[in-house]
């Protein structure tokens, strides 16, 4: 073979090797008492290094915000027996800022100080009692909560009274956002990040197809779980809150792990599942909980008032019904019809 053809062939081989088609890379691992799953469009050769960075990042989130780690930054705050007055980490300040915003806009239905009630009802890091609390105990605990007792100025946190802060309804979403930002910092702009069912999505798959997600039918039996709705959210954060996985029953009454901070009791209405789609997963996470506390009618009022894309599934005597906010209908025309067809 002539030398110039050998050189041309060699050059073509190098170009082919260097222009490997992008693929969907997938990794997973444990975090926050659940699992994370991350998919992105890129090169498999970078997966190990990226996973190491993600693991390190999520360890730091846990060390800051976990109520299950007695030595976390948040746990140490909660162990104080007096009003709080100290500087906190930038990440914890960021999460609290978002939590206070949703608390205000949800008319107090999202409240990260509800921890004492969550624990007393048996849904926190302690033992699960699975029994109804007496009214006098609920009334006493209500005096120990309230986001209006929190005052945050930058990273300076103060409180009027000793508080127990529980970020479980926003921290996973915030962790998802942090992983997404880590990927973007590495030049990855097409990804799907999921932690315990909370997601953030951007870009498209290598073939140009959109990332698709499924909203689950809210049944307590694993064997009965089905897909209620399939969506292509685009670039967004997605979170779902429901009462169908973590609850106990006593004398025929279902007690959900979601506590209404105004009454001190678990929610008892028929709203089974709320999915919110927002720019950030942390805000979707917090709002999904707030709307779940609100119940079907007030949830739709708050969603429309705050221009939230929200989809709810409500129990009926014969099964389920679905409803969606104005913003959800605008972004996903025809989705309600698709969901109804699955009933």
N, C-alpha and C positions, 0 to 999 in steps of 0.2 A: 504494500500500500504506500503511495507517495507520502512524503513527510508532511506536506501541507494538509492532506486529508486526515492523517493521524492527529495532527494538532487541532484541526477543526472538530474531529470527533471527540477528542479529550475535552475541548472547551465546551462542547455541547453537553457532555456528561457532567461537568462541573456545574453548569447552569441548571441542569435538571435536578441535580442533587441539592442545590441551594434554593430552588424554588418549589420546595415540597408543599403540596396542597395543605391548607389549614384544616384542622380536624376539631371535633368536640372532645376536649379533655375533661375527665371527670375524676373528682376526688371526694372523700368523705372522712368523717372522724367524729369522736365524741366531744360534746361541749354543753355546758349549762344544763346538765341532767338529761340531755337529749342527743341528737345527732345533727351534724351539718353536712350538707351536700352542695358542692360547687361544681358547676360546669362552665367552661369557657371555650371560645374559639382560639386555638393557638397550636403550639407544638408540644407534644407529649414529653419532650426532653426537659421542659422547664417545670414539669409537674411537681417533682420532689422538692425543689427549692421553694416554689410558691406555697406548697402545703406546709412546709416548715414555718414560713412567715405567717400564714393564716393561723396555725396552731399557736404560735407565740402571741399573736394579737388577741386571740380569744382567751388565752390564759390571763392576759392582762385585764380584759373586760370582766372576767370572773373575779379576779382579785380585787376589782374595784366595786362591783355591783351585786355580788352574790349574797343572798341571805342564808345560804346553806353552808358557806365557809365562815366560821366564827372569827377568822382573822382578816376577812376582806375589809376594804375601806368602809363600805356601807355597814357591815355588821358592827364594826368598832364604833361607828356613830350611833347605831341603835342601842348599844350597850351602855351608853351614857345615861346617868340618872338625873341629869339636869338639862336645862335648855341648851341648845347647840349654839356655839359661836366659834367657828374655825374655818380655815381655808381648806377647800376640797380640790380634788384633781380636776383638770379641764374637762375630761370625759364625763365625770359624774355631774359637774356643773351643767354641761350641755344637755344631758338626759333630764335633769331636774327642770331646766328651763323649758324644754319641750313639754314635760309632764304638767307644769304649771299652766302653760298655754292651753292645753287640752282641758285641764280642770276648769279654767275660766270659761272657755267656749262651750263646754258641755254642761254648764250650770252646776258644777260640782259632782257630776256623776262619775268622772274619772278622778280618783284620789289615791295617790301613792302612799298616804299615811294610814290606809285602811288595814295595814299589816296586823295590828293586834286583833282585829276581828277575824281576819283570814286564819290566823293561828288558833284563835279560840274555837273557831268552827271546825278545826282539824284539817285545814287545807295548806298549812305552812310546813316548815321543816320539822316540827315536833310530831308527836304521835297523833294518829287520826282517831278521833273520838266517835265519829258517826252517830251523833245524837244532838238533839235540839238544845240550844242554850236557853237558860231561863231569862226572862225579860229583864230582871234587875241586873244581871251580868252584862247583857247587851247595852243597857242604858249606861252603865259605868264605863264600858269600853268606848262608847260614843263620845264621852268627854275627853278621851285621850287621842282623838284623831281630828283631822282637818287641815287641808293644804293651806288654808288662810293663816296657819301658824308658821308657815315657812316664808323666810325672807332671804332672797338670793340677790347679791350684788356682785356680778362677775363670778369669781370663785369663792367669795365670802358667803358662807352659809350661816344663817342665824334662825333660831326658832323661839317662840314664846314659851313653849313647854317642852318637856322631853318627848321625843317622837320615835316611833318605829316606822321606818320608811321601807316600803316593798316595791321594787321596780320590776317585778316579774311580768307586768303587763306592757312593758315598753323596752326592757333591756335586750330581749332577743332581737326585736326589730332594729334597735340601735346597733347591735352586733352585726346584723346583716349589712347595714349601711357601711359600717367600718370595713368589712371584708370587701364590699363592692368598691369602696374608695381605694383600698389597697390594690385591687386588680387594675383599676384605672391608672394608678401611679406607676404600674409596670407596663403601661401601653396596651392593656387589654380592655376593649370597649364593647365586646359582645360576650355576655355572661348571664348565668342564672345562679343566684346565691340563695340557699335555703337553710334556715335553722329552725327546727321544731315546727315546721309548717309556715313560717313567715318567710317572705321572698322579696328579692329585688332583681329586676330584669333589665337588660339593655341590649341593643343591637339585634343581630340575626344570626342564624346558624350558617355554616359555610355555603349551603345551597341557596341562601337567601330567605329561607322559611323563617317565620316568626317563632319565638319561644311560646309554647302553649302551656297553660296550667289548668288543672281540674279543681272545681269546687265540689267538695264531698257532700253527699246526702247525710244529714246529721242523725245517724242511728247509733245506739250504744253498743250493739253487737258487731264485732269485727266482721263476722261472716255475712252480715247484711249490708255492709257499706258499698255504696255505688256512687258513680259520678253524677252529680246533679247538673253541672254546667261546665263547659270548656270555654276558656277565654284566651285571647291573645292580647295581653295588657299593654304591649309596647314597652316603652321605657318608664318603669314605675316600680313602686313598692306595693306589696300585697300582703294583707294579714287577715286572718279569720279568727273569730272568737265564738265559742259555743259552750253549751251546758251539757253536752252529751258524752263527754269522756271522763270528767272528774266531778263526781257527785256521790251523795249517799241518799238512801231512802229510809224514812221512819214513819210507821203508821200510814203508809200509802202516799206520803208527801216526799217529793224530790227536792233535795237541798243541793243547789249548785255551788261550785267553788267560787263563782262570781258573786261578790258581796256588794249590796247596795250601800254606799257610804252614808246615805241619808237615813236609812232605816236600821242599819246594822245587821240586816238579815240577807241570806242568799236570795237571789232572784227567783221568783215563782211564776212569772208570766210565760207565755207560750212561744216567745222568740227563741228559737233553737240555735240559730247560727247567723252570724253577721260577717260579711267580707267587705273590706274597705280597700280601695286602690288610691294611692296617693303618691306624691313625688318621692317621699322618703318612707322607708319601711317602718321606722320608729313611729312616725305619725299615724301610719295606717294601723299599726299595732295598738297604739293607745286609743285611737278612735274606735276601733273594732270593739274594744272592751267597753268604752263609754256607751256606745250604741246598744251593746248587748245588755248592759245594766238598764238602759232606758225603757226597753220594751218596744213592741212593734210600732205603735203610733208615734210616740215621742222620738223614737229612733229616726223615722222618716222626716219628722219636723226638723230635728237637729242636723241631719244630713243635708237637707235642702237649704237650710239656713246658712250652713257653712260650706256649701257647694262641694260636698263630698260625693265621690262615686261609691255608693254603698248598695249591696245586694243582701237581702235578708230572706231567711227561710223560717216559716212559722208553723208550729204544730197545729193541726186541726183535728176534729173528731175522727176524720177518716184518713188522715195522712199528713201531707204538708202543702202549704201554699207559698208562693214567692212574691216578693215585691222589690222594687228598685227605686233609688233616688233619681231625680231629674238628671243629675250629672252622669250617673251610671247609664241611663237610657241614651243620653247624648253620645257617650263614648262607645257604647256597645249596643247599637240598634239591633233588635231582633233577639237579644239574649234572653229576655223574659219568655218569649215564645219557645225558645229552645229548652229552657228549664222546665216549663210547664209540660212540654212534650215528654219529659222524662218521668213525670209523676205516674 
